[in-house]
Amino acid sequence: MTPLRLVLDTNIVLDLLHFRDASAAPLRDALQSGGAVSFVDAACRDELERVLHYPQFGLAEGERQRILAEYAAMAQLLSRPADDRPALPRCSDPDDQKFLELAQAARADLLVTKDKALLRLARGLRRGTGLAVVGPAGAALRLRGR
């Protein structure tokens, strides 16, 4: 069976690798078992690195490096080539547009997020591009249904 192709937004990566959130466990299991593969590009990786320095997380340098190393091991680095796929809608939060663009370039099956601006685009994206934008629960359902 072909693994599901995933793009994880920064909050989902934090749920997986910092908070160890139970809602992200099905994603972790699928990534570890080969049932899913995750993609990242430089812009999304850079955002994670920036967020890990936010004072509210209080992360020591060693912990930040651990998270970045685990993410590098679980996500394939993708450069964004020119793509002839359908035009993407604009996200109301310009900082989130990069996740849509990465998902399109990676030909992802799922963009997993808890971001409301991205989730509001889900229905139109599915119809227009075939990309599914889902929360962790939606991703878990899709992973179980395989």
Backbone torsions as a table, in degrees:
resi	resn	phi	psi	omega
1	MET	NA	135.6	179.1
2	THR	-71.7	132.4	179.5
3	PRO	-66.3	148.6	173.4
4	LEU	-68.2	139.4	178.8
5	ARG	-95.9	123.0	-174.0
6	LEU	-121.5	147.4	162.5
7	VAL	-121.4	129.0	-178.6
8	LEU	-110.3	128.3	176.5
9	ASP	-75.1	171.2	-173.2
10	THR	-58.2	-40.4	-179.2
11	ASN	-65.3	-35.5	178.0
12	ILE	-69.0	-40.6	176.5
13	VAL	-60.1	-43.1	177.2
14	LEU	-62.8	-41.1	177.1
15	ASP	-59.6	-40.2	-179.6
16	LEU	-70.5	-48.7	-165.7
17	LEU	-105.1	-17.7	178.7
18	HIS	-110.9	-56.3	-175.2
19	PHE	-80.6	-20.2	-176.4
20	ARG	54.2	42.9	-177.8
21	ASP	-63.1	131.8	-179.1
22	ALA	-60.6	-30.9	-179.9
23	SER	-66.8	-18.8	178.8
24	ALA	-93.1	-4.3	-177.4
25	ALA	-57.4	-42.8	178.2
26	PRO	-61.1	-34.4	176.0
27	LEU	-65.6	-47.2	179.2
28	ARG	-57.5	-46.5	-178.8
29	ASP	-62.0	-43.9	-179.0
30	ALA	-66.4	-38.9	178.6
31	LEU	-67.8	-38.2	-179.4
32	GLN	-73.6	-32.3	-176.8
33	SER	-88.1	-9.7	-177.4
34	GLY	90.5	4.2	177.2
35	GLY	-74.9	-12.8	178.2
36	ALA	-147.7	154.9	174.3
37	VAL	-132.1	139.1	-177.1
38	SER	-110.1	148.9	179.7
39	PHE	-122.6	147.1	176.7
40	VAL	-141.6	156.1	171.3
41	ASP	-127.2	178.4	-175.0
42	ALA	-60.8	-41.2	-177.6
43	ALA	-64.6	-42.9	-179.2
44	CYS	-72.1	-37.6	176.1
45	ARG	-64.4	-41.6	179.1
46	ASP	-63.0	-37.9	177.6
47	GLU	-62.8	-43.4	178.3
48	LEU	-59.6	-45.3	-179.7
49	GLU	-61.0	-40.5	178.5
50	ARG	-64.7	-45.0	-178.5
51	VAL	-64.2	-35.5	-179.9
52	LEU	-63.7	-16.9	177.3
53	HIS	-90.9	-3.3	179.6
54	TYR	-60.1	134.1	-177.4
55	PRO	-60.1	-30.9	-177.3
56	GLN	-64.1	-19.9	177.2
57	PHE	-84.9	-25.4	178.2
58	GLY	56.3	37.5	-176.2
59	LEU	-85.3	132.5	173.0
60	ALA	-73.1	159.5	-178.1
61	GLU	-56.5	-40.5	179.5
62	GLY	-61.4	-40.1	178.9
63	GLU	-68.7	-41.2	176.7
64	ARG	-59.5	-44.6	-179.4
65	GLN	-66.0	-36.6	177.2
66	ARG	-61.6	-47.6	-179.2
67	ILE	-61.7	-46.0	179.8
68	LEU	-62.7	-39.5	179.7
69	ALA	-67.8	-42.0	178.1
70	GLU	-64.0	-40.0	178.9
71	TYR	-65.6	-42.5	178.5
72	ALA	-60.6	-35.0	179.9
73	ALA	-74.5	-27.2	-175.3
74	MET	-99.8	-8.2	-176.6
75	ALA	-125.4	134.7	177.2
76	GLN	-81.9	130.1	179.3
77	LEU	-76.0	128.9	-177.1
78	LEU	-125.3	132.6	169.5
79	SER	-90.2	151.6	-176.2
80	ARG	-92.9	98.4	177.4
81	PRO	-75.8	163.9	173.6
82	ALA	-58.5	140.1	-174.1
83	ASP	-130.1	139.5	179.3
84	ASP	-100.0	18.3	179.7
85	ARG	-77.7	168.5	-177.8
86	PRO	-56.8	149.7	178.2
87	ALA	-62.2	143.3	179.4
88	LEU	-90.3	147.5	171.6
89	PRO	-69.1	160.1	176.6
90	ARG	-86.2	130.5	176.0
91	CYS	-77.0	142.9	179.8
92	SER	-65.4	-21.9	174.5
93	ASP	-105.8	104.4	-176.3
94	PRO	-55.9	-26.8	178.9
95	ASP	-67.4	-19.0	-178.6
96	ASP	-93.9	-10.5	-178.4
97	GLN	-59.0	-33.5	-178.1
98	LYS	-61.1	-30.6	179.1
99	PHE	-71.4	-38.6	175.1
100	LEU	-62.4	-45.1	-178.6
101	GLU	-64.5	-41.3	177.4
102	LEU	-64.2	-45.1	-179.8
103	ALA	-58.8	-41.4	178.9
104	GLN	-67.0	-46.4	-179.2
105	ALA	-63.3	-35.0	-179.1
106	ALA	-82.3	-6.3	-174.3
107	ARG	53.5	46.5	-176.4
108	ALA	-68.9	147.1	172.1
109	ASP	-79.6	-36.5	-176.6
110	LEU	-137.5	137.4	165.0
111	LEU	-105.1	113.7	-175.2
112	VAL	-99.4	124.5	-173.7
113	THR	-154.9	161.7	167.5
114	LYS	-115.8	3.6	-176.5
115	ASP	-72.6	123.4	-176.4
116	LYS	-63.3	-37.5	-179.7
117	ALA	-63.0	-40.2	178.2
118	LEU	-72.5	-42.2	-179.3
119	LEU	-63.4	-31.6	177.5
120	ARG	-63.7	-24.3	-179.8
121	LEU	-85.1	-6.1	-169.0
122	ALA	-54.7	-51.7	-174.3
123	ARG	-62.7	-48.3	-179.8
124	GLY	-64.9	-38.1	178.5
125	LEU	-65.2	-42.2	-179.2
126	ARG	-60.3	-44.8	179.5
127	ARG	-69.5	-43.1	-172.5
128	GLY	-82.5	-31.7	-173.8
129	THR	-128.3	-14.0	-176.7
130	GLY	86.4	-3.6	179.9
131	LEU	-79.6	129.7	176.4
132	ALA	-96.7	125.1	174.8
133	VAL	-106.4	118.5	-173.8
134	VAL	-137.1	158.7	170.9
135	GLY	-83.9	178.4	-179.8
136	PRO	-57.5	-38.4	180.0
137	ALA	-66.2	-41.0	177.1
138	GLY	-64.2	-38.2	177.3
139	ALA	-65.1	-41.9	179.3
140	ALA	-61.7	-41.5	177.4
141	LEU	-61.6	-45.0	-179.6
142	ARG	-64.3	-39.2	179.0
143	LEU	-67.0	-38.3	178.1
144	ARG	-69.6	-32.2	-176.4
145	GLY	-78.8	1.2	-177.5
146	ARG	-77.0	NA	NA
